[in-house]
Amino acid sequence: MPTSVQILPYTSKRPLYGDSPAPHNVSAISPLDPQLFTPISEHAENLISGKADARYSSSEVIAWLEALVATSSNALAKARTSAGAKARTPEFRRAEEDILILNGLGSFYADLFRTGFFYSIHEKTGDPAAAQQSLAAYRKARQTWADFSARAKSVYAADVSYGRPEFRRGHWADRLAAIDADLAALEQAFASTVAITSGPQEGLPKAHSPVPRPSIDARHTQPEAFHPGSELSVRLAMQSTAITKAILWYRHVTHGERWRSMEMQPAEIYAGASYVATIPADYTNSPYPLQYYFELRTSNAATLHPPLNSTWSNQPYYAIHKRT
């Protein structure tokens, strides 16, 4: 995508996300947790190449955002009906307007991520249909932003600030000019490339919905403690025999260190499958607690254990804090 695709205030003089990978656009932005989530461009590459990736994908995040907006919108409609005359009170109206802003932002970012996703498909395959899908998604996102910011302009203060830097000041409506500039740049970029691109490729048909994750009934009993300087063995058991590979990801509980991984080894079990791995003694010899999770692969798919629950409120890894 054009490097201007950052949704900046028009008056900004520097890239807002200069610490993200070049070219600092939507499809290249790193997730806050790249260990569990794929960047948009990498997810597109996985789809095109047929590579299974256990991490949560952009398509899944888009679906989650849209599901949240739908749930919120339905709940707000029911609340209006239930409140009756109280729906016109200041207390209800304040909550209602905040919810409408959140819903608008959720829809906008779902389509913005979809814009970057189809852009990446086009960038890697040259598929003209992907360019059209990208533009359609960005135009829809732009309209969503215009609609909710126009409503908010009559409700919220003109300067909804949360700090001194310029990009933290102003109003949602102030950002529309930059979005329009981004959209125009994207249209121009596609106009100069689509005419010389190849025909439709494999990636586009797969891009409309998340790839289903394998459902694995896995069981793991977390050790209550570990002894620093001693090996720590962990075991994972499953009813399914469809697993072709199990990988243990582990690290000290500190964001200053990267995750490590090792392939788990099959272990004897009477039914299903069981895998075991041992964290080395020199690694447990640390002042930090330990955290870990499992990557499970079948012949054509991959998933994580423990998985995120339906409300994304659980801890997607195990942690051992107690030492003996």
Secondary structure as GFF3:
##gff-version 3
##sequence-region A 1 324
A	DSSP	three_ten_helix	26	28	.	.	.	ID=ss1
A	DSSP	alpha_helix	40	49	.	.	.	ID=ss2
A	DSSP	alpha_helix	58	83	.	.	.	ID=ss3
A	DSSP	three_ten_helix	84	88	.	.	.	ID=ss4
A	DSSP	alpha_helix	90	125	.	.	.	ID=ss5
A	DSSP	alpha_helix	128	153	.	.	.	ID=ss6
A	DSSP	three_ten_helix	166	168	.	.	.	ID=ss7
A	DSSP	three_ten_helix	172	175	.	.	.	ID=ss8
A	DSSP	alpha_helix	176	191	.	.	.	ID=ss9
A	DSSP	three_ten_helix	194	196	.	.	.	ID=ss10
A	DSSP	three_ten_helix	204	208	.	.	.	ID=ss11
A	DSSP	beta_strand	218	219	.	.	.	ID=ss12
A	DSSP	beta_strand	225	226	.	.	.	ID=ss13
A	DSSP	beta_strand	232	238	.	.	.	ID=ss14
A	DSSP	beta_strand	245	252	.	.	.	ID=ss15
A	DSSP	beta_strand	260	263	.	.	.	ID=ss16
A	DSSP	beta_strand	265	266	.	.	.	ID=ss17
A	DSSP	beta_strand	273	279	.	.	.	ID=ss18
A	DSSP	alpha_helix	281	284	.	.	.	ID=ss19
A	DSSP	beta_strand	290	297	.	.	.	ID=ss20
A	DSSP	beta_strand	302	305	.	.	.	ID=ss21
A	DSSP	beta_strand	318	320	.	.	.	ID=ss22
A	DSSP	beta_strand	322	323	.	.	.	ID=ss23
###
